[in-house]
Amino acid sequence: MITDPTLSSTDPKPSAPKAPKVIRITPRPALPIPQSGPVTRAPRPDGLPGTRWIDRLGRPLTDLRISVTDHCNFRCRYCMPKEKYAQNHNFLAMTELLTFDEILRVSRIAVANGIEKIRLTGGEPLLRKGIENLVAQLAALRTPAGKPIDLAMTTNGSLLIKKAQALKDAGLGRITVSLDGIDEDIFQSFNDVGYPAAKVLEAIDFARQVGQYRCQKRRQ
């Protein structure tokens, strides 16, 4: 028997070791879309009639992206690689896409609930026939305060020279041109259809001349 000489017979007996605390971890469910949680309506802070959309953290939703087509004339390796999107790939038929009237209806509801900026995307949005007509309809929308919305578009620039004037006349406010590189070998290897970067840069310069467009060169 081994005794501890530091303990006298009158000292209290050492307490038994406590059982380890069990921490139970409950897996969290997958985040909903949007990631900030469900969208709810809240009164407008400016006192105007109606409501605005907020997330579960109380942040207002002010931006809306609308994909007008899944078609694209590039085969970028990070987006639509040729291995998956071959020349005979079956994209959505026109009957499966939202019509311009349907897009306008959704946008009108969104603007009435606090959306201030709408961005048109694709695929390549300029491949959608009559896209300038949709732009004109969206440009006529007004916020509850009577202000025009910020209407923008993201494009690869391949059809921008053909469409820039019509888009400006229709009321498109801003254009973002996706440009993966200005080096020809790098850019053409990215788009994988041999489209030159020089033509995209030419389209950007042309769009700037058309009504002093504010074009953004985004190098990824």
Secondary structure, DSSP 8 states (H G I E B T S, - for coil): ----TT--TTS---------------------SSTT---EEEE-TT--SSEEEE-TTS-B--EEEEE--S--S---TTTS-TTTS-TT-----GGGS--HHHHHHHHHHHHHTT--EEEEESS-GGGSTTHHHHHHHHHT-B-TTS-B-EEEEEE-STTHHHHHHHHHHHT--EEEEEES-SSHHHHHHHHSS---HHHHHHHHHHHHHSS--EEEEEE-
